[in-house]
Amino acid sequence: MRHASINTPLPGPKASDLLERRKKIVPDAVSYGVPTFAREAHGAKVTDVDGNTFIDFAGAIGTINVGHCHPKVKDALHDQVEKYIHTGFNVMMYEPYIALAEKLAELAPGAHDKKVLLQNSGAEAVENAVKIARKYTGRQAIVTFANAFHGRTLMTMSMTSKVKPYKFGFGPFAPEVYKAPFPYTYRRPATMTEEEYSAHMIEQFKDFLIRDVAPETIAAVVMEPIQGEGGFIVPDKAFVKAVREICAEHGILFIADEIQTGFARTGTYFASEHFDITPDLITVSKSLGAGMPISGVIGRQEVMDAANGGELGGTYSGNPLACRAALAAIDVIEEEKLNDRANEVGQKVKDAFHQLSQEVNCIGDIRGIGAMVAVEIVSDLEKKTPAKSLAAQMISTAQQQGLLVLGAGVYGNVIRFLMPLVITDEELDEGLSIISDAVRTVWNSTLVTSEG
């Protein structure tokens, strides 16, 4: 039985009508992937308004690790709707906020006492982590890294590395934000081994603290344990541990941005666990809420208590519906052993592309941890020339065949995989077949064109 089913051109008739309505009312700056509109979604499949069904390898940009409309999440939402929808935690408090905060503190790395602030979006969590760090340390400077993505608000846009489409024309940016070099092992100098490159990047970070910003002025270093929008770039463990140690030496808070990496995506609740570090603060969102808008900052008790009453919060922060969805999602991760499943899914993706790399000469790198896997597309394996247009064509071709999949990377040449972890083996195999065929088709077409 096929799981993907495309019965109309994309967009179909109903989607075409909605696209026309969209053009009249939604700003062009709000981008979209596949040119259609959802009608329903369950597990790892999405059906559009024209009855076309897609296998989901995008997971709403990594927010649906437990799958679309998981019954346990739906039951929690229905139960909460019958009681109350929102009272404002700073007006009349409610138990789901406390229960979720307790659970997050329990799951987060480190035996120290923790406190938890809940917010609405990933960018809001990062903004608040910066506020907390500045309040606690009395310092102003914030350090992020090349290739990083932290959000689209003024502060988080300032912290983000990629200029287009996130920053171009939107300046001036927030002051006292500095960008340190970040290891990109695939693109290291050909003369260096991976170990030599890691040692070099550690020295580069130390030099950065001499050339660019003084350590005693830095409130926090903010790092994605695995860079998301940057292209699923995995740093060497030695580099991450060295940065953490340098932070501790200079009284700098280490903030792990786990918004995309958290909640079973990498085979653990937090990707930080793979690097044997304990962050001072952790930002979370995306798959925490199983599709509901919620985010949070988890941190050392003394750090989180540095701010005074009324200085943190927000009207909808920690909405009870979102809290109930998050608690249910964590139950699903535990009960269905999705951390283990992430490792199985990720290995299947890697195996499929290692096999495909024997047939086509455009797969430059296959990388990732757990089910956070990406493939970097290049036009020349030796020169590692980024092939943005090829990657875009491969993604578009796969979408036309019923697979939702996303691009990423500073050069726009990375195909990333964020499928729900509840995906069945049959759905996963079919999705991998679709993207593999798309890569072959586009690459072979390129060869024919160049030879012609």
NORWO-V696365 format. One record per residue. N is the residue number from 0. PSI is psi in degrees with one decimal (* if undefined). Layout:
BEGIN
n = <N,N>
psi = <PSI,PSI>
END
This chain:
BEGIN
n = <0,1,2,3,4,5,6,7,8,9,10,11,12,13,14,15,16,17,18,19,20,21,22,23,24,25,26,27,28,29,30,31,32,33,34,35,36,37,38,39,40,41,42,43,44,45,46,47,48,49,50,51,52,53,54,55,56,57,58,59,60,61,62,63,64,65,66,67,68,69,70,71,72,73,74,75,76,77,78,79,80,81,82,83,84,85,86,87,88,89,90,91,92,93,94,95,96,97,98,99,100,101,102,103,104,105,106,107,108,109,110,111,112,113,114,115,116,117,118,119,120,121,122,123,124,125,126,127,128,129,130,131,132,133,134,135,136,137,138,139,140,141,142,143,144,145,146,147,148,149,150,151,152,153,154,155,156,157,158,159,160,161,162,163,164,165,166,167,168,169,170,171,172,173,174,175,176,177,178,179,180,181,182,183,184,185,186,187,188,189,190,191,192,193,194,195,196,197,198,199,200,201,202,203,204,205,206,207,208,209,210,211,212,213,214,215,216,217,218,219,220,221,222,223,224,225,226,227,228,229,230,231,232,233,234,235,236,237,238,239,240,241,242,243,244,245,246,247,248,249,250,251,252,253,254,255,256,257,258,259,260,261,262,263,264,265,266,267,268,269,270,271,272,273,274,275,276,277,278,279,280,281,282,283,284,285,286,287,288,289,290,291,292,293,294,295,296,297,298,299,300,301,302,303,304,305,306,307,308,309,310,311,312,313,314,315,316,317,318,319,320,321,322,323,324,325,326,327,328,329,330,331,332,333,334,335,336,337,338,339,340,341,342,343,344,345,346,347,348,349,350,351,352,353,354,355,356,357,358,359,360,361,362,363,364,365,366,367,368,369,370,371,372,373,374,375,376,377,378,379,380,381,382,383,384,385,386,387,388,389,390,391,392,393,394,395,396,397,398,399,400,401,402,403,404,405,406,407,408,409,410,411,412,413,414,415,416,417,418,419,420,421,422,423,424,425,426,427,428,429,430,431,432,433,434,435,436,437,438,439,440,441,442,443,444,445,446,447,448,449,450,451>
psi = <129.5,140.5,-36.5,137.6,109.5,111.1,-9.6,163.6,154.4,120.7,150.6,-178.1,-48.7,-40.4,-35.5,-41.8,-41.9,-33.6,-39.5,-41.3,-40.6,-46.0,-31.6,-20.3,-21.7,132.2,142.8,-24.0,-16.3,105.6,169.4,160.2,-94.8,136.8,64.3,-179.1,139.1,143.2,-41.8,158.6,136.5,134.9,-115.9,25.8,143.8,131.6,133.8,178.9,-16.3,7.9,7.0,136.2,131.9,142.6,133.9,108.1,10.0,-30.9,39.1,47.3,48.6,22.9,-3.5,47.4,-34.6,5.3,160.6,133.0,46.4,133.5,-38.0,-38.1,-43.8,-43.0,-41.0,-41.6,-45.1,-42.4,-42.1,-38.7,-34.4,-18.8,-61.2,150.6,-43.1,134.9,-10.7,110.6,-27.8,5.7,-62.4,120.2,167.0,151.9,-37.0,-33.7,-47.6,-44.4,-41.8,-42.9,-43.4,-41.7,-42.0,-41.0,-36.8,-40.5,-28.9,148.2,148.7,139.3,-1.9,161.9,138.8,157.0,160.3,130.7,131.9,141.8,-160.3,-43.8,165.0,-44.9,-38.9,-37.0,-43.7,-44.1,-46.1,-33.2,-39.5,-45.5,-46.0,-44.1,-43.3,-40.1,-42.5,-43.7,-22.9,15.1,168.0,-31.9,141.5,131.7,127.5,-164.9,156.1,141.0,1.3,154.1,127.9,-5.8,-175.3,3.1,173.4,-49.8,-48.4,-29.4,-38.3,-33.4,-17.4,148.7,-39.0,124.3,-54.8,130.1,9.4,-25.3,-19.9,120.1,2.7,3.9,174.0,156.8,170.8,139.8,172.0,36.6,125.4,143.5,119.3,157.2,147.5,137.7,136.1,82.2,-38.9,-33.4,24.3,159.0,139.0,-22.7,-9.4,140.0,168.3,-37.9,-44.0,-39.1,-42.2,-45.1,-38.4,-43.2,-32.6,-42.6,-36.3,-38.7,-41.0,-41.6,-35.9,-37.5,-8.4,-44.4,-39.4,-39.5,138.1,134.6,-36.2,-5.4,-3.1,123.8,-43.4,150.2,126.0,120.6,133.4,120.9,-35.2,124.2,130.6,-83.1,-26.0,-13.6,26.9,46.3,122.4,115.3,158.8,142.0,-37.9,-37.4,-48.2,-43.8,-37.7,-43.5,-43.0,-43.4,-39.0,-40.7,-47.2,-38.5,-34.4,10.1,26.9,132.9,139.3,116.3,121.9,117.1,98.6,25.8,-42.6,-26.4,-12.1,166.3,58.4,-5.4,-38.8,12.8,2.8,166.4,-36.2,134.9,-24.5,-29.6,-27.1,-17.8,6.6,45.1,158.3,107.9,157.0,-38.6,146.5,130.3,138.2,154.4,-140.6,-110.7,-7.1,-40.5,0.7,32.2,-14.3,144.5,109.7,148.5,174.7,164.6,123.0,128.1,169.3,137.9,-46.9,-29.3,-46.8,-27.6,3.8,-33.2,152.4,170.6,132.0,-6.3,-16.5,149.3,-161.7,157.5,-48.0,7.0,128.3,40.5,138.2,-35.0,-46.2,-37.4,-43.3,-39.9,-42.0,-43.9,-40.5,-40.3,-41.5,-38.9,-42.5,-43.7,-42.2,-49.7,-37.0,8.0,51.4,-19.9,-43.4,-41.1,-35.4,-40.3,-37.6,-45.9,-47.3,-39.6,-38.2,-40.1,-46.9,-44.5,-42.2,-40.7,-29.2,-39.7,-43.4,-32.3,-16.1,-15.1,-31.0,149.8,40.5,1.7,100.0,-39.2,142.6,117.6,164.4,171.5,136.7,-134.9,17.9,84.0,143.6,157.3,127.9,124.8,128.3,156.1,-15.9,114.6,-37.0,-44.4,-13.6,39.7,118.1,135.0,74.6,-45.7,-37.1,-46.0,-42.2,-41.3,-38.5,-42.7,-45.7,-41.4,-41.7,-39.9,-40.2,-20.1,6.0,27.9,125.0,118.6,153.2,156.1,173.6,-174.4,146.4,-35.3,0.2,21.4,20.1,136.2,121.7,153.3,122.9,41.5,148.0,141.9,-9.4,3.5,139.3,161.5,-37.4,-43.9,-41.5,-46.5,-41.6,-42.0,-41.9,-34.4,-40.1,-47.3,-34.3,-43.5,-38.0,-42.8,-45.8,-47.9,-48.5,-43.3,-44.8,-36.1,-38.2,-40.5,-44.4,-43.7,-43.8,-34.9,-32.2,*>
END
